Amino acid sequence: MKARGLLLVGLAALLSLGALAWLGIAVFHFWMSSGPPVPQPRDVFFTRALIDLAVAVVLGIGAAFALRYRRAR
């Protein structure tokens, strides 16, 4: 495998791990938004969860594009 292919696979792996981490954070914030409003209101945790979910989706799309670009070359 060429250096460019290894770089793109490594990038895709890092983006995938980042997406999984942000997804875990989003699940935690969704869980916190379903509980009692301590120490912050539930709406704050729900908003954070949506933002974290959006970041996870963007990182996942980036990983998919890195793998697709590697296959195209």
MARPA-743457 format. One line per 8 residues: for each residue z, x, y of N, C-alpha, C. Coordinates in pm, whole numbers, plus 32768, in hexadecimal, padded with zeros to 4 digits. Each point is the difference from the previous one (the first is absolute). Layout:
N
Z X Y Z X Y Z X Y; ...
END
This chain:
73
8000 8055 7F8B 8000 7FAB 8075 8000 805A 807B; 7FB1 7FDB 8060 7FF5 8050 8079 807B 7FEE 8058; 800C 8058 8062 8073 7FFC 805A 8004 7F7E 804F; 7F8A 7FCF 802A 7FFD 7F85 804D 802F 7F8A 7FAB; 7FD9 7FFE 7F82 802C 7F96 7FA5 8097 8004 7FEB; 8036 8078 7FEF 8091 800D 7FF1 8049 7FD4 807D; 7FC8 8022 8073 803E 7FD7 807E 8003 7F68 800E; 7F91 7FC1 7FDC 7FFB 7F6E 800B 805A 7FBB 7F9A
800A 8037 7F87 805C 7FC8 7F9D 8090 8011 802F; 8020 8074 8037 8087 8016 8035 8020 7FA3 8073; 7F9E 7FEC 8058 8013 7FA3 806F 8016 7F72 7FCE; 7FB0 7FD8 7F9D 8010 7F7A 7FC7 8087 7FF0 7FBE; 802F 8068 7FBC 8084 7FFA 7FC0 806F 7FF3 8068; 7FF7 804D 806A 8066 7FF7 806A 7FFF 7F79 8044; 7F89 7FCC 801B 7FF6 7F7D 803E 8036 7F92 7FA3; 7FE6 800E 7F80 8033 7F9D 7FA0 8098 8005 7FF8
8038 8077 7FFE 8093 800C 7FFF 803D 7FC8 8080; 7FBE 801B 8070 8030 7FC8 807E 7FFA 7F69 8001; 7F94 7FC9 7FC7 7FF3 7F6E 7FF9 806E 7FC5 7FA8; 801D 8040 7F91 806C 7FCF 7FA9 8088 8007 8045; 8017 806B 804B 807F 800C 8049 800C 7F93 806A; 7F96 7FE9 804D 8004 7F97 8066 800D 7F77 7FC2; 7FC4 7FEE 7F8A 800E 7F80 7FBB 8090 7FEA 7FD6; 8042 8068 7FD2 808E 7FF6 7FDD 8056 7FDE 807A
7FE1 803C 8070 8049 7FE1 807B 7FE8 7F70 8029; 7F84 7FD1 7FF1 7FE1 7F75 8023 804D 7F9F 7FA6; 8009 801F 7F7F 804C 7FAA 7FA5 8093 7FFC 802A; 8035 8073 8025 808B 8005 802E 8013 7FAA 807D; 7FA4 8009 805F 800E 7FB0 807A 7FEE 7F6B 7FE4; 7FA6 7FDC 7FA3 7FF4 7F73 7FDA 8083 7FD0 7FC1; 803C 8055 7FAE 8080 7FDC 7FC0 806E 7FF0 8069; 8002 8059 8062 8066 7FF6 8069 7FE8 7F85 8058
7F84 7FD4 800D 7FE5 7F8B 8054 8029 7F7F 7FBB; 8016 8004 7F7E 8029 7F86 7FB9 8098 7FF1 7FFA; 8049 8066 802A 8091 7FFB 7FFA 8040 7FD0 8080; 8083 8014 800B 8046 7FD7 807A 7FD5 8056 8077; 8008 7FCB 8078 7FD1 804A 8077 8063 806A 802F; 8022 805C 7FA8 805B 806D 8025 7FBD 8082 7FDC; 7FF7 8063 8050 802A 800E 808A 7F96 7FD3 8065; 7F88 7FE0 7FD0 7F96 7FD5 805B 7FCB 7F78 7FD4
7FBF 7FB9 8057 7FC7 7F7F 7FDA 7F96 800F 7F93; 7FEE 7F96 7FB2 7FA0 8004 7F93 7F71 8011 8031; 7FE3 7FCD 8075 7F79 800C 8036 7FD8 8092 8017; 8063 8052 8025 7FE4 808E 8017 7FD5 8042 7F7D; 8048 7FE4 7F94 7FDD 803B 7F7F 7F7A 7FCB 7FCD; 7FE2 7F81 8018 7F81 7FC8 7FD5 7F8C 8041 804B; 8012 8015 8082 7F99 8043 804F 7FEA 808F 7FD1; 806E 8046 7FE4 7FF4 8088 7FCD 7FBB 8002 7F79
801D 7F9D 7FAD 7FC1 7FF9 7F7C 7F6A 7FEC 800D; 7FD5 7FAC 805C 7F70 7FEB 8013 7FBC 807E 8033; 8042 8048 8059 7FC8 807D 8033 7FF6 8066 7F8F; 8069 800B 7FAF 7FFF 805E 7F90 7F94 7FDC 7F9A; 7FEE 7F80 7FE9 7F97 7FD3 7FA4 7F76 8024 8036; 7FEC 7FF1 8081 7F80 8025 803D 7FE6 8096 7FF5; 8067 8051 8014 7FF0 8091 7FF3 7FDD 8025 7F6F; 8040 7FBF 7F9F 7FE2 801B 7F74 7F70 7FDB 7FDF
7FD0 7F93 8037 7F74 7FD8 7FE8 7FA1 8066 803D; 801B 802E 8077 7FA9 8062 8042 7FFE 8083 7FB0; 8073 802C 7FD0 8004 807B 7FB0 7FB5 7FEE 7F7C; 800E 7F8C 7FC3 7FB8 7FE4 7F85 7F69 7FFF 8014; 7FD3 7FC6 806E 7F71 8000 8020 7FCF 808E 8018; 8051 804F 8042 7FDB 808D 8015 7FF3 804C 7F7D; 805B 7FE7 7FA2 7FF7 8040 7F7D 7F83 7FD4 7FB5; 7FE0 7F81 8008 7F88 7FCD 7FBD 7F81 803E 803B
7FFC 800E 8084 7F8B 803E 803F 7FF5 8094 7FDB; 8072 8045 7FF5 7FFC 808E 7FD9 7FC9 800F 7F73; 8028 7FA9 7FA5 7FCC 8006 7F77 7F6D 7FD7 7FFD; 7FDA 7F9E 804B 7F74 7FD4 8002 7FA7 806E 803B; 8030 8043 8069 7FB2 806B 803D 7FF0 8075 7F9F; 8069 801A 7FB1 7FF8 806C 7F9E 7F98 7FE0 7F95; 7FFA 7F82 7FD3 7F9F 7FD8 7F9C 7F71 8001 8036; 7FF0 7FE4 807F 7F7B 7FF9 803C 7FC1 808B 800C
8050 8063 800D 7FCC 8088 8012 7FD6 803F 7F7F
END
